[in-house]
């Protein structure tokens, strides 16, 4: 099992810039942060739990308000389109 956790072929790394964020399903992704150097600017990690039903509802509402004539769509579990 640990071989999967540390397999570099399965790792995705994102270097976020100031003001950027990353959204992921915490129940489906094993995540962590890399080491940092004290010489680098400080960084902070902000978390915010989100109810998935509310999240998908807001996506549907936003889509119908932004796309003229858009019909409501149903998202399967873990699917965004």
Rosetta silent file (secondary structure, phi, psi, omega in degrees, C-alpha in Angstrom):
SEQUENCE: XXXXXXXXXXXXXXXXXXXXXXXXXXXXXXXXXXXXXXXXXXXXXXXXXXXXXXXXXXXXXXXXXXXXXXXXXXXXXXXXX
SCORE:     score description
SCORE:     0.000 S_00000001
   1 L     0.000  -44.300  179.648    0.000    0.000    0.000 S_00000001
   2 H   -64.331  -26.413  176.620    2.754    2.497    0.837 S_00000001
   3 H   -59.881  -38.172  176.917    4.319    1.817   -2.554 S_00000001
   4 H   -66.156  -41.691 -177.923    1.239    3.445   -4.114 S_00000001
   5 H   -61.626  -39.271 -175.424    1.450    6.444   -1.793 S_00000001
   6 L  -100.495    8.063  179.883    5.066    7.172   -2.702 S_00000001
   7 L   -71.275  114.290 -178.681    4.956    6.220   -6.392 S_00000001
   8 H   -61.443  -24.806  179.736    6.196    9.311   -8.309 S_00000001
   9 H   -69.345  -18.780 -178.835    4.205    8.260  -11.379 S_00000001
  10 H  -102.297    6.217 -175.533    0.988    8.828   -9.413 S_00000001
  11 L   -97.343  134.893  171.813    1.955   12.225   -8.004 S_00000001
  12 L  -114.422  133.850 -179.779    0.634   15.546   -9.281 S_00000001
  13 L  -123.328  131.344  178.592    2.382   18.704   -8.147 S_00000001
  14 L  -122.377  130.076  172.172    0.945   22.202   -8.459 S_00000001
  15 L  -102.889  105.459 -177.141    2.855   25.381   -7.673 S_00000001
  16 L   -84.956  142.835  176.377    0.162   27.885   -6.830 S_00000001
  17 L   -92.410  166.144  178.719    0.743   31.592   -7.173 S_00000001
  18 L   -54.363  132.217  178.903   -0.514   34.213   -4.736 S_00000001
  19 L    88.482   -7.964  179.004   -4.303   34.388   -4.893 S_00000001
  20 L   -90.711  159.441  179.100   -4.726   30.950   -6.499 S_00000001
  21 L  -142.191  170.097 -179.869   -6.511   28.033   -4.917 S_00000001
  22 L  -135.531  131.613  179.366   -7.108   24.355   -5.421 S_00000001
  23 L  -116.137  131.459  176.669  -10.387   22.521   -4.940 S_00000001
  24 L  -152.017  160.166  178.686  -10.544   18.766   -4.557 S_00000001
  25 L   -82.983  108.564 -175.178  -12.699   16.064   -3.024 S_00000001
  26 L   -63.876  -18.039  179.007  -10.916   15.260    0.217 S_00000001
  27 L   -85.722   -9.126 -176.371  -12.550   11.814    0.311 S_00000001
  28 L  -119.149   -6.432 -174.306  -11.041   10.814   -3.024 S_00000001
  29 L  -127.733  129.207  171.843   -7.576   12.388   -3.000 S_00000001
  30 L   -88.163  121.827 -171.886   -4.597   11.671   -0.796 S_00000001
  31 L  -132.881  162.744  177.865   -2.897   15.040   -0.474 S_00000001
  32 L  -167.379 -175.687  178.836   -0.030   16.789    1.227 S_00000001
  33 L  -125.277  151.855  178.873    2.404   19.642    0.910 S_00000001
  34 L   -83.371  169.490  177.145    6.074   19.658   -0.008 S_00000001
  35 L   -65.486  163.889  178.218    8.852   20.958    2.169 S_00000001
  36 L  -138.907  161.081  179.661    9.585   24.662    2.103 S_00000001
  37 L  -103.161  137.700  178.113   12.557   26.903    2.687 S_00000001
  38 L   -60.452  -19.670  179.368   12.455   29.637    5.344 S_00000001
  39 L   -75.656  -20.695  179.630   13.890   31.991    2.703 S_00000001
  40 L   -75.378  157.773  175.973   10.748   31.655    0.601 S_00000001
  41 L   -57.845  152.397  179.564    7.761   33.889    1.278 S_00000001
  42 L   -63.609  153.047  177.072    5.454   32.585    3.962 S_00000001
  43 L  -133.542  153.121  178.997    2.594   30.396    2.872 S_00000001
  44 L  -133.413  153.513  178.241   -0.639   29.506    4.513 S_00000001
  45 L  -117.617  118.812  178.016   -3.136   26.747    4.012 S_00000001
  46 L  -109.900  131.545  177.933   -6.779   27.645    4.328 S_00000001
  47 L  -119.389  151.476  178.128   -9.376   24.924    4.335 S_00000001
  48 L  -148.561  110.453  177.990  -13.102   25.154    4.044 S_00000001
  49 L   -67.160  143.611 -178.057  -15.364   22.125    4.178 S_00000001
  50 L  -130.632  133.093  173.828  -18.105   22.168    1.566 S_00000001
  51 L   -72.861  123.263 -175.023  -21.320   20.187    1.459 S_00000001
  52 H   -63.301  -36.572  178.229  -21.257   18.389   -1.905 S_00000001
  53 H   -61.724  -43.325  178.784  -25.002   18.686   -2.482 S_00000001
  54 H   -66.531  -39.885  179.092  -24.771   22.459   -2.008 S_00000001
  55 H   -59.312  -51.675 -179.391  -21.663   22.632   -4.196 S_00000001
  56 H   -66.816  -34.192  176.364  -23.321   20.851   -7.132 S_00000001
  57 H   -62.504  -44.100  179.074  -26.507   22.860   -6.657 S_00000001
  58 H   -65.150  -35.977  176.849  -24.520   26.098   -6.905 S_00000001
  59 H   -63.435  -44.452  179.246  -22.764   24.874  -10.067 S_00000001
  60 H   -62.216  -44.006  179.685  -26.150   24.129  -11.663 S_00000001
  61 H   -64.205  -42.425  179.179  -27.534   27.529  -10.669 S_00000001
  62 H   -63.674  -42.737 -179.822  -24.447   29.340  -11.936 S_00000001
  63 H   -61.927  -46.283 -177.844  -24.536   27.469  -15.238 S_00000001
  64 H   -68.833  -27.188  178.491  -28.181   28.253  -15.883 S_00000001
  65 H   -80.635  -25.270 -177.724  -27.640   31.921  -15.007 S_00000001
  66 H   -94.659  -28.320 -177.488  -24.561   32.264  -17.268 S_00000001
  67 L  -107.003  111.197 -179.146  -25.617   30.159  -20.254 S_00000001
  68 L   -61.820  128.432  178.611  -28.725   31.409  -22.008 S_00000001
  69 L    78.330    7.861 -179.450  -31.129   28.559  -22.582 S_00000001
  70 L   -68.402  135.465  176.860  -29.067   26.107  -20.534 S_00000001
  71 L   -92.095  149.313  177.422  -31.064   23.206  -19.231 S_00000001
  72 L   -60.491  140.646  178.668  -30.497   21.928  -15.716 S_00000001
  73 L  -122.431  158.517  179.064  -28.105   18.987  -15.645 S_00000001
  74 L  -108.899  132.211  177.342  -27.492   16.251  -13.134 S_00000001
  75 L   -99.874  131.676  173.404  -24.000   15.465  -11.944 S_00000001
  76 L   -73.466  164.879 -178.945  -23.124   11.909  -10.986 S_00000001
  77 L   -55.238  123.850  177.456  -21.149   11.373   -7.816 S_00000001
  78 L    75.499    9.422 -176.926  -17.710   12.932   -8.281 S_00000001
  79 L  -111.897  139.592  178.349  -18.425   14.118  -11.813 S_00000001
  80 L  -116.305   26.374  174.545  -18.290   17.695  -13.050 S_00000001
  81 L   153.594    0.000    0.000  -19.582   17.353  -16.531 S_00000001
